[in-house]
């Protein structure tokens, strides 16, 4: 007799893992491939369309040469650079305000829990569920009464208000993962609460700040509804609103509109490519607690 006896039904561990995981891996890969096709096929068609002229577009022909006439048409359009400056100004101010107030509110909610603070945090986070269209008319009337229509502030205010709830949610989850002992040690050394927040907590929340920053800048840069309603003079338009008017001026020039979409999206693609790792880290670490 042998000292070690194998069970009646024995399967090597490697074989078991292979048999159970192989079908799942195939299904997951097929699903990811389908998602990539859903995203990439329209993007490739948009790039393909931007190099066509109107004759090739209506005949459905492949571009004979790489024409940059559509991009030149957009870049040399009247007010194009002014629209770009307006979009950048609104996005940068909105980004700074959301990061400042969202991080401060998230820190208070995470580190100073009490019934009044929890009640206020529920109200703030509940604002995520409010549709933008519901408050469009009241915001327009209020902005007209205080005289900020046709100014960047009429767009910055609502965008900041809708960006803060998501920022509070992300910062709150991230700050809850930071040990309280770090803040307590700083307080023992004589640091004020503002010093604790600015010098200890906020530097450790860079992934959360990157996540909030990307989402805020993206939503502000691509905003269309509020700029369309609040900004009524052509020179005051943002890029999405202004480029939409260019497409209508040229009898629905779809290739030119495709070039405009690519130009508007290019800055956000570059920014996300630069900070995508921080965004993923911020979302994962901020979702551990909450």
N, C-alpha and C positions, 0 to 999 in steps of 0.2 A: 504493500500500500504506500502511496505517496503521502508525504506530510501535508501537502496542500492540494485540495481538491477543487476543481473548477465547478461552478454551478452548471446545472443542466442546460440552461439557455444563457449563453455568454456571448456578448458582443463587445468588441474592442471599443474603448471610449471614443477614439477618433472616428470610427465608423458610425457610431451613434450620432455624434455631432454633425457629421457630414449629411447623414440621411435626414435629420430633422431640420437643419438650417438651410440646406440647399434649395428646397422649394420656396422658403420664405425670402431668401436672398434674390431669387429670380423675380419674384413678384415685386419686391421693393425696387429692384433695378428697373423693371419695366415701368413702374409708377413714376420713378424719378425721370426716366427718359421721356415719358409722356409730358411731365411738367416742363421739362426743358424745351420740348418741341412747342408747347403752348406759348412759352415766353419768347423763344428765339425766332420762330417762323415769322410772326408779325414784325419783329425787329428787323430781320433781314429784308423783309418786303418793304419796310419803310426806307431802309438804306437804298435798296434797289430803285424805289420810286423817286427818291430825291435826285437821282442822276438822269432821269428821263426828261425829255421835253414833252410838250403837250401832244404833239403828233404821235410820238411813241406810246404815250400813256393811253390815248384813245384807241390805238390799234393793238395795244397789248404786246408791244415789241420789246425785246431786250435792248438796253442802251448800246448803241454802236460804239460810243466812246464815253469816257468818264467826264461828263459835263459838270462844271461847277457854276453854271449860270444861275441856277436856283439859289445857291448859297450866296453868290454875289448880289443877286436881287434882294435877298433878305438883309444882308449886312449893309448895303448901301441905301436901304430904305430910309425915308425921312423919320426922324425920332427914334431910330433903332437903338442907338447908344444911350439916348436919354431914357428909353424904356429899361434898358439893362441897368442903368444907374439907379432908377427907381426900385427895381426888383431887388438889387443888392442892398440898397439902403434899408428897405422894409425888412428884408430877411435878416440882416445883421442886427438891427435894433431889436427885432422880435426874438432872435436867438439869445442875445444878452439878457433881456428881461426874463425870458422863460427859465434860463439857467439860474439866474440869481434868485428869483422868487420861488421857483420849483425846488431848488436845492435847500433853501432855508425852510420852506414848509415841510419838505420830506424829512429833514433832520429833526424838526420839532415833533412831528408825528411819530417818528421812530424812537426817539430817545426820551421824550417827556410825555408818556401816555397818561391821560386822565380823561374823565368823562366829557368835559367840554371840548378838549382837543379831538377826541375820537368823534364826537358829534360833528365838529367842523370838518374833519377829514372826510367823513362820509358825505357831507354836502359837496365838498370839492370833487371827490372821486365820482359822485353821482352826476357831475356835469359832463362826464364822458358820454353818457347816454343821451344827452340833449342833441337833437339834430340841428345842424347849422341853419337849415331853411326856416326853422321855427322862430329863430331870433333875428332873422335878416331884416324884417320890416321894423321892429322896435329899435334895433341898432341904427338903422338908417335915419329914423325920425330923431333919435337922441343926438346923433352926430350932426344933423342939420340944425338942431336947436342950439347946440353949443358952438356951431360955426367951424367945424373941421372937415366938412365935405370938400372933396378935391384936394386933400392934403394926405401925406403918408400916414398921419396919425389915425385917420378914419379906418385904415386897414390894419395898422399895427395893433390897436386896442383890441378888436375882436380876435385877431389871430393869437395874441398873447393869452387872452382869456380862455381860448379853447386849447392852448398848448400846455398851460400850467397843470391841469388835472393829470395828464399822462406823465408829466415830469415828476409830480409828487408821488405818483404810484411807483415809478422806477427808482427814484432816489430813496423812498421809504424802504423798499425791499433791500436795497444795497446797504443803507446805513444800519439796518437791523442785523446784518452779518458782521459788523465791526464791533469788537468787544468793548464793553463799557469801561473796562479797566484802563484803556488808553486815555479816555477823557478824564477819568478820576485821577490818574497820575498827573496829568497836566494841571488839573485844578489844585492839587496839593502843592505843585510847584509855583502856584500863584497866577496861573493863566486865567483870563476872563473867559466867559462863555463864548464871546465873539472870537477870541484867539483859538479856543478849542475847535470851533467850527471851521475857521479859515485856515489854520495851520496844521490841523491834524485830520479832521474828518473829510474836508473837501478834497485835499490832495489824494486821499485814499479812494475817493469815489470817481477817479478819472474815467474808468470804463462806463460808469453810469452817465457821466457828463457827455461822453462821446456818443452814447446811444441817444440821449435826449437831444443833443445837438444835431445829429444827423436827421432825426425825425422832424425836429422843429424847422430846420433850414429847408428840408425837402418840402414840407407842407407849405411853408411860407413862399418859397421860390415858385412852386407850381400852383399857388392859389389863383383861382379864377373868379369865383362867385363874388366875394367881397370886393376885390378891385374893380370888377365889372360894374357893380352897383354904386360904390362909393366914389370912384374916380370917373368923372364925366367929361373932362377935357382930354383931348388926344395926347398932348405932350405929357400928361400926368399918368398915362397908362403904365402898367407893368408889362413885362415881356409876353406872358401868355395872352393877355388881352390885346395888346398891340399887334402881335403877329397874327392873331385871328382876324383882325381887320384887314391886314395885308392880303390874306387869302381871298377875301371878298372883293377887294378892289380889282383883282385881276381875273374876274369871272370864274371863280372857284378854280384857281390854279393849284391842283392837288400836288404836283411835284414840288412847287414852291412851299406849300404847307408842310410837306414831309421834311424838307430841308429845315424849315423853321422849328419843327418838333425836335429834330436832332440837335440843333443849336441850343435849344432851351434845355434839353436833357443832358448835354455833354458836361456841364459843370458838376451836376449831381453824380454822374457816373464816375468822374474823376475823384470827387470827394469820398464817395462810398468805397471805391477801390483802395483809397489810402487808409481809411479808418474802419474797414469791415471787421477786422479782428477785435478791435475794442468794442464795437457794437455787439458782436456775438457774446463776448465775455460779459458785458454789462447786462444783457438780457438774461443770460444763464445765471449769473451770480445774484442778480436782483430778484430772481424768481424762486430762490431757495426758501426764503421766508416771506411771509406777507399775510 
